Amino acid sequence: MVVQYGLAVLGRFATSRSLVKDVFSMRFFYIFSFLFLFSGVALAQEHVLSMTSDNFVVGSSNGTLSVMYDNNGVNEVAGWSFGVCNDPAILTVTDVADGAATATIAGGDPPGFNATSYFPEGFTKGVVIDLFGAFTLPPGVGNELNIATYDAIAEGTTDVAMCDEVLGSPPVAVAIVVGGASISPDTVAGSVTVEPIPPTTPFIRGDVNGDDKVNIADGIWLIYELHIGGPASTCPISRDANGDGSVDIADAIFVFEYRFQDGPAPSDPFPGCGQVEDQTADDCVSSFCG
């Protein structure tokens, strides 16, 4: 009886130790998996190439986006290559300039090798910071590699994103060079929405205060605005009373002479509402005319 009881206790003890061992093993497995998972994420995000986003106006030719690079690791970078693609029906890249980080990356000078190729769908870059390895890009975030300028061809929205082995012959890979090895970075796409041209507002030349009349009050308003800190006209283009393309005291004098000394009248649009060639939405936000 005693022997049987002892064997039973030993059996339960062995079973308990086995359970504890199993539980410990499972916990170790989960902890190890957790650490491995998150260390993998950290490694994947060690190098990140991204594009900024913006809105352009259709027909514009000066919209810009930046290529940004974050090096969250500990190793210095010797060079990089990438392609950037977009919908050619909406955007056309016209220029790719060195960004703030690239322009002085080689001891105050541009990179030793710095190649750009243009395509209807985008562009490619290939950079070697220094051909003899004297200069590298240290770890850090917020590095502006390039500034790309685009023509806005048509209304719509397009991704502007890194494209791996799509453009070029042979196709250019998206890669960061560290210690002679090529690393595939994470990439973050940007986007561009091309919007219609904003409507422009008709105005009367010389009607600075927007009351549908050109008289002494407009000349006084202009003097106050230019020289005494008075309120600004909501239709800046109307202030060019003499039509010489600039706004100064001469416009106020022009109004006074027109009203009181039989001086010439303002040029079109005057005396009715109208617009001028190449007028933009910023030229006149609101006026008596609209």
C-alpha positions in Angstrom: 0.0 0.0 0.0 2.7 2.5 1.0 4.7 1.6 -2.1 1.6 2.1 -4.4 0.9 5.5 -2.8 4.5 6.5 -3.3 4.4 5.5 -6.9 1.2 7.5 -7.4 2.7 10.6 -5.9 5.8 10.3 -8.0 3.6 9.9 -11.1 1.6 13.0 -10.3 4.9 14.9 -9.6 6.3 13.8 -12.9 3.1 14.8 -14.7 3.2 18.2 -13.0 6.8 18.8 -14.0 6.0 17.8 -17.5 3.1 20.3 -17.5 5.3 23.0 -16.1 7.9 22.3 -18.7 5.3 22.4 -21.5 3.9 25.7 -20.3 7.4 27.1 -20.0 8.2 25.9 -23.5 5.1 27.5 -24.9 5.8 30.8 -23.2 9.3 30.7 -24.5 8.0 30.0 -28.0 5.6 32.9 -27.9 8.1 35.3 -26.5 10.7 34.3 -29.1 8.2 34.6 -31.9 7.1 38.0 -30.6 10.7 39.3 -30.5 11.5 37.8 -33.9 8.4 39.3 -35.4 9.0 42.8 -34.2 12.8 42.7 -34.8 11.8 41.7 -38.4 9.6 44.8 -38.6 12.4 47.0 -37.4 14.8 45.6 -39.9 12.3 46.0 -42.7 11.9 49.7 -41.8 15.6 50.4 -41.4 15.8 52.0 -44.8 12.7 53.9 -46.2 12.4 55.8 -49.5 9.3 57.9 -49.8 7.6 60.5 -52.0 5.8 63.6 -50.8 2.3 64.5 -52.0 0.7 67.7 -53.3 -2.1 69.3 -55.3 -1.3 70.9 -58.7 -3.5 73.1 -61.0 -4.1 71.7 -64.5 -1.8 73.5 -67.0 0.8 74.4 -64.3 4.5 73.6 -64.9 6.1 74.3 -61.6 4.6 71.7 -59.2 7.3 69.9 -57.2 7.6 66.7 -55.1 10.5 65.6 -52.9 12.2 62.2 -52.7 12.9 61.5 -49.0 15.1 58.9 -47.4 15.2 57.7 -43.7 18.1 55.6 -42.5 17.0 54.2 -39.1 19.9 51.8 -38.9 23.6 52.2 -37.8 25.4 51.8 -41.1 26.4 54.6 -43.5 25.2 54.6 -47.1 27.5 54.7 -50.2 24.8 55.2 -52.8 21.4 54.4 -54.1 19.2 53.9 -57.2 15.5 54.0 -57.8 12.8 54.7 -60.3 9.8 56.9 -59.7 6.6 56.2 -61.7 3.3 58.1 -62.2 0.4 58.1 -64.6 1.7 59.9 -67.8 -1.8 61.0 -68.7 -1.9 63.2 -65.7 1.8 64.2 -65.0 5.0 64.6 -66.9 8.3 65.1 -65.1 10.4 67.9 -66.5 13.3 68.2 -64.1 15.0 66.4 -61.2 17.3 68.5 -59.1 19.5 67.5 -56.1 17.7 67.8 -52.8 19.2 69.4 -49.7 20.9 66.3 -48.6 22.3 65.3 -52.0 23.6 68.8 -53.1 26.4 68.9 -50.6 26.8 65.2 -49.7 30.4 64.8 -50.9 32.2 67.1 -48.5 30.1 70.1 -49.7 29.9 69.0 -53.3 27.4 66.9 -55.3 27.9 63.1 -55.6 30.7 61.8 -57.7 28.3 59.9 -59.9 24.8 61.3 -60.3 22.7 60.0 -63.2 19.1 60.9 -64.2 17.0 59.5 -67.0 13.6 60.7 -68.0 10.6 58.6 -69.3 7.0 59.4 -70.1 6.1 57.4 -66.9 8.6 59.0 -64.6 12.4 59.0 -64.0 15.3 57.0 -62.6 18.2 58.0 -60.4 21.6 56.4 -59.8 24.0 57.9 -57.3 27.4 57.0 -56.0 28.3 59.5 -53.3 32.1 59.2 -53.8 33.9 57.1 -56.4 36.7 56.4 -53.9 34.6 55.9 -50.8 35.8 59.0 -49.0 32.2 60.3 -48.3 29.1 58.5 -47.2 25.6 59.4 -45.9 25.4 58.7 -42.2 22.3 57.3 -40.4 19.5 59.8 -40.0 16.0 60.7 -41.1 14.5 63.4 -43.2 17.1 63.3 -46.0 15.8 65.1 -49.1 17.5 63.3 -52.0 15.8 65.0 -55.0 13.2 67.6 -56.0 11.2 66.6 -59.1 9.3 69.2 -61.1 6.2 68.2 -63.0 3.8 69.5 -65.7 0.2 69.0 -64.8 -1.3 67.6 -68.0 -4.9 66.7 -67.1 -7.2 66.7 -64.1 -7.2 63.6 -61.9 -5.2 61.8 -59.2 -2.1 59.6 -59.6 0.2 57.8 -57.3 3.8 58.9 -57.5 5.8 56.0 -56.2 9.0 54.1 -56.3 8.9 51.5 -59.1 11.4 48.6 -59.0 12.9 47.4 -62.3 10.2 49.1 -64.4 12.0 52.0 -66.1 15.3 52.0 -68.0 17.2 49.5 -70.1 18.3 47.5 -68.2 15.6 48.3 -65.7 16.7 50.3 -62.6 16.3 48.6 -59.2 15.2 50.4 -56.0 18.2 49.8 -53.8 20.3 51.3 -51.1 24.0 50.4 -51.0 25.5 49.7 -47.6 29.0 48.2 -47.2 29.0 47.1 -50.8 25.7 45.2 -50.5 22.5 46.2 -52.2 19.5 46.4 -49.8 15.8 46.7 -50.8 14.3 49.5 -48.8 10.7 50.0 -47.7 8.9 52.5 -49.9 6.1 54.9 -49.3 4.1 56.3 -52.2 3.0 59.9 -52.6 0.1 61.2 -54.7 -0.8 64.2 -56.8 -4.3 65.5 -57.4 -4.5 67.8 -60.4 -7.3 70.3 -59.9 -9.1 72.5 -62.4 -8.0 76.1 -62.9 -9.8 78.2 -60.3 -12.3 80.7 -61.7 -11.2 84.3 -62.0 -13.3 87.3 -60.8 -14.1 90.3 -63.1 -13.3 93.8 -61.8 -13.2 97.5 -62.6 -9.8 99.0 -62.9 -9.3 101.7 -60.3 -12.3 100.5 -58.2 -10.0 99.7 -55.2 -12.6 99.7 -52.5 -15.1 97.7 -54.5 -18.1 100.1 -54.5 -18.6 100.2 -58.3 -17.2 103.7 -58.6 -13.8 105.1 -59.3 -13.4 108.4 -57.4 -11.4 110.2 -54.7 -12.2 107.4 -52.2 -10.2 104.9 -54.2 -7.2 107.1 -54.3 -7.3 107.7 -50.6 -7.9 103.9 -49.9 -4.8 103.1 -52.0 -2.6 105.7 -50.0 -3.9 104.2 -46.7 -3.2 100.7 -47.8 0.3 101.3 -49.2 1.6 103.8 -46.6 -0.5 103.9 -43.4 -1.3 100.3 -42.8 -4.9 100.5 -44.0 -7.0 97.5 -45.0 -6.0 95.6 -48.2 -8.2 95.6 -51.2 -9.9 92.2 -51.9 -9.1 92.8 -55.6 -5.4 93.6 -55.8 -5.4 93.9 -59.6 -7.9 96.7 -59.5 -5.3 98.9 -57.7 -3.2 99.2 -60.9 -5.2 102.2 -61.9 -2.7 103.4 -64.5 -2.2 100.0 -66.0 1.6 100.0 -65.8 1.8 96.6 -64.1 2.8 97.9 -60.7 1.0 99.3 -57.7 2.3 102.4 -56.1 1.6 106.1 -55.3 1.4 106.8 -59.0 -1.9 104.9 -59.2 -3.5 107.1 -56.5 -2.3 110.2 -58.3 -3.7 108.8 -61.6 -7.1 108.5 -60.0 -7.1 112.0 -58.6 -6.0 113.5 -62.0 -8.7 111.5 -63.8 -11.4 112.8 -61.4 -10.3 116.4 -60.9 -7.9 117.4 -63.7 -9.4 115.9 -66.8 -6.7 113.2 -66.8 -7.0 110.0 -68.9 -9.5 107.4 -67.8 -8.3 104.0 -66.7 -7.8 101.3 -69.4 -10.0 98.3 -69.7 -11.7 96.8 -67.8 -13.3 100.2 -67.3 -15.9 101.6 -66.8 -17.7 98.2 -66.8 -16.6 94.8 -65.4 -14.1 92.7 -67.2 -10.9 90.7 -66.9 -7.4 90.8 -68.4 -5.3 88.3 -70.2 -3.4 85.9 -68.0 -5.5 86.9 -64.9 -5.3 84.4 -62.0 -7.7 83.7 -59.2 -5.3 85.4 -56.7 -5.4 88.6 -58.7 -9.0 89.4 -57.6 -10.6 87.4 -54.8 -13.8 89.5 -54.8 -15.0 92.7 -56.3 -18.3 94.6 -56.9 -18.5 92.6 -60.1 -18.5 89.2 -58.4 
